[in-house]
Amino acid sequence: MKANKRTIDVKYLRTFSHVARHRSFTAAAESLYLTQPAVSQHIKKLECTIGAEVFDRKDGFNLTKHGQILLSYTDRTMSLYDQLFDELAQVDMFDRYSIAISDSFAPELVAKVISSFRVYNDVELAITSYSDMNCVDKDNHDLVFAIGDTTSVEGRVFPLNREQYILACGCAVKPEECYPERIVFCNTLTRRDAEVLLDSSGVDTSRVKHWLTTSSSRLMINELQAENTFVICPSWTLGDYKCSQYPLSKYIEMYVWCNDSAAKKIDQERLRSLITETFRLTSKGVVGRPPTGRLLTSCEVM
């Protein structure tokens, strides 16, 4: 015999779930902000719909066999119900992406990040820059483009690129043949790191008067215009600025952090592969990787 089509109001299922969990009409009523008679009425209507009792009235609030089956489906139904409204909320939420980008990224690279989103999907972008990942309020950002070690980063992280640090200086300068007076290095390095990298490249630092650490791509590019100044930074920091670049032995990771909602959206729209491809092409184009052990002039970089 074919069963009649029956439906159960979701509010009755929610009430049933609370009564089963609290084993009390009174406690369930308080948790749902309902009166106890209203809770009792919901359970009666539920039992009327399925044609069986869900609680063993002789034994407190133990579930009957019908109640056990109903509770298992209720849990799944309520979970799907919550997921439904979460996803509906994401439709409007992701008309806008809030993105934080490390200020160590060259302007050309930032432009490529923005283009990746605008070309793929017509969304509103809110872009901010930062110098310290620890100071970024992740609760207010969907994605954070960052550099450095990923092992201590909580949340969803996927790598974008792995590049060498470079020693940058004026076009006509050979690092091993001059005496720099000013060293500017990326704040992902310690001064000791910078000293070791310079020493391994044969650079004499005995006449260095000033050591400056920064995360700013613009500042590092500006400092390269000063005489007797060397800059140590990731290869993507200088963009297409014309200078000599010398590869160093140390590498650094570029990655993107995203919250769970953004990660799901990115995977659904295949935006992740587009971003990754953008950075892969960038490492071959805007920022050229010089062959190990040989000085590159700006002509070769370009």
CORNORDA-V447910 format. One record per residue. N is the residue number from 1. SS is DSSP state (helix for helix, strand for strand, loop for the rest). Layout:
BEGIN
N;SS  N;SS
END
This chain:
BEGIN
1;loop  2;loop  3;loop  4;loop  5;loop  6;loop  7;loop  8;loop  9;loop  10;helix  11;helix  12;helix  13;helix  14;helix  15;helix  16;helix  17;helix  18;helix  19;helix  20;helix  21;helix  22;helix  23;loop  24;loop  25;helix  26;helix  27;helix  28;helix  29;helix  30;helix  31;helix  32;helix  33;loop  34;loop  35;loop  36;helix  37;helix  38;helix  39;helix  40;helix  41;helix  42;helix  43;helix  44;helix  45;helix  46;helix  47;helix  48;helix  49;helix  50;helix  51;loop  52;loop  53;loop  54;loop  55;strand  56;loop  57;helix  58;helix  59;helix  60;loop  61;loop  62;loop  63;strand  64;loop  65;helix  66;helix  67;helix  68;helix  69;helix  70;helix  71;helix  72;helix  73;helix  74;helix  75;helix  76;helix  77;helix  78;helix  79;helix  80;helix  81;helix  82;helix  83;helix  84;helix  85;helix  86;helix  87;helix  88;helix  89;helix  90;helix  91;helix  92;helix  93;helix  94;loop  95;loop  96;strand  97;strand  98;strand  99;strand  100;strand  101;strand  102;strand  103;loop  104;loop  105;loop  106;loop  107;helix  108;helix  109;helix  110;helix  111;helix  112;helix  113;helix  114;helix  115;helix  116;helix  117;helix  118;helix  119;helix  120;helix  121;loop  122;loop  123;loop  124;strand  125;strand  126;strand  127;strand  128;strand  129;strand  130;strand  131;loop  132;loop  133;helix  134;helix  135;helix  136;loop  137;loop  138;helix  139;helix  140;helix  141;loop  142;loop  143;strand  144;strand  145;strand  146;strand  147;strand  148;loop  149;loop  150;loop  151;loop  152;loop  153;loop  154;loop  155;loop  156;strand  157;strand  158;strand  159;strand  160;strand  161;strand  162;strand  163;strand  164;strand  165;strand  166;strand  167;strand  168;strand  169;strand  170;loop  171;loop  172;loop  173;loop  174;loop  175;helix  176;helix  177;helix  178;loop  179;loop  180;loop  181;loop  182;strand  183;strand  184;strand  185;strand  186;strand  187;loop  188;loop  189;loop  190;loop  191;helix  192;helix  193;helix  194;helix  195;helix  196;helix  197;helix  198;helix  199;helix  200;helix  201;loop  202;loop  203;loop  204;loop  205;loop  206;loop  207;loop  208;loop  209;loop  210;strand  211;strand  212;strand  213;strand  214;strand  215;loop  216;loop  217;helix  218;helix  219;helix  220;helix  221;helix  222;helix  223;helix  224;loop  225;loop  226;loop  227;loop  228;loop  229;strand  230;strand  231;strand  232;strand  233;strand  234;strand  235;loop  236;loop  237;loop  238;loop  239;loop  240;loop  241;loop  242;loop  243;loop  244;strand  245;strand  246;strand  247;strand  248;strand  249;strand  250;strand  251;strand  252;strand  253;strand  254;strand  255;strand  256;strand  257;strand  258;strand  259;loop  260;helix  261;helix  262;helix  263;helix  264;helix  265;helix  266;helix  267;helix  268;helix  269;loop  270;loop  271;helix  272;helix  273;helix  274;helix  275;helix  276;helix  277;helix  278;helix  279;helix  280;helix  281;helix  282;helix  283;helix  284;helix  285;loop  286;loop  287;loop  288;loop  289;loop  290;loop  291;loop  292;loop  293;loop  294;loop  295;loop  296;strand  297;loop  298;helix  299;helix  300;helix  301;helix  302;loop
END
